[in-house]
Amino acid sequence: MPESLILAFDLALSCGWCLLKDGDVEGCGLFRIKAEDEGRVAEVKWQRECRRLEVFSAWLVEWRQNYAGLITGIAYEGITYKGQQRKGDKRAMDSKARFDNYGALRGVMLLELGDLAPNRYIMPSSAKLCVAGNGRATKDQVRRKVNERFGLMITEAEHDVSDAVAVAVTYYEKHVNELPAR
């Protein structure tokens, strides 16, 4: 397999990330997308969302500056929106709001990093199947398998991190041979 450095994200307001080098975890963590003075400044929702996107964008620019020319692939996972729920259903409205946030995060990520390397959306079920052997595995099952496989100590509260690792592993195992040589 060609040498690879894959950057993967589980896009959410608590954004899990993973840097996978030749199939091994080089680093992983959680980035909370929150403006410094959030909650202390009176602002309407769209202003808060714009400021969060600015924070996320600045974080991605740091990745670009540090890893330009080194990253061979970018993978990301996010939520899927099931619009079939009944109109007015609170869960459906919450799901739609999360989907809108995800779309904005995905757009910023592609804007800042999309030209660095080939990028792919990884379906959550594909990542679960690849790491846990079951496309319907729970977040805890994925977290335990990731910890076992890589000797990590990701806690239950950090499931976005284990999801990002699973996304990186899926990209590596399924798509690394498609990457251009460096």
URKA-V25153 format. One line per field, one symbol per residue. psi: psi as a letter, one per 20 degrees, with the letter a starting at -180 (. if undefined). burial: I if it has 16 or more other C-alpha atoms within 10 Angstrom, else O. A space follows every 50 residues. Layout:
# URKA-V25153
psi=???
burial=???
This chain:
# URKA-V25153
psi=qqpqoppqqnprhnoqqpoookiqohqqapoonpqgjphippqrghgggg hghgggghghhggghhjpihpiqpqqqarqpojiqqpipghgggggghgg ggggggggghghihihrpqqpppghggggggijoikqrhhgggggggghj krlprhikhhghghghgggggghhihiiqqq.
burial=OOOIIIIIIIIIIIIIIIIIIIIIIOOIIIIOIIIOOOOOOOOOOOOIIO IIIIIIIOOIIOOIOOOOOOIIIIIIIIIOOOOOOOOOOOOIOOIIOIIO IIIIIIOIIOOIIIOIIIIIOIIIOIIIIIIIOOOOIOIOIIIIIIIOOO OOOIOOOIIIIIIIIIIIIIIIOOOIOOIOOO
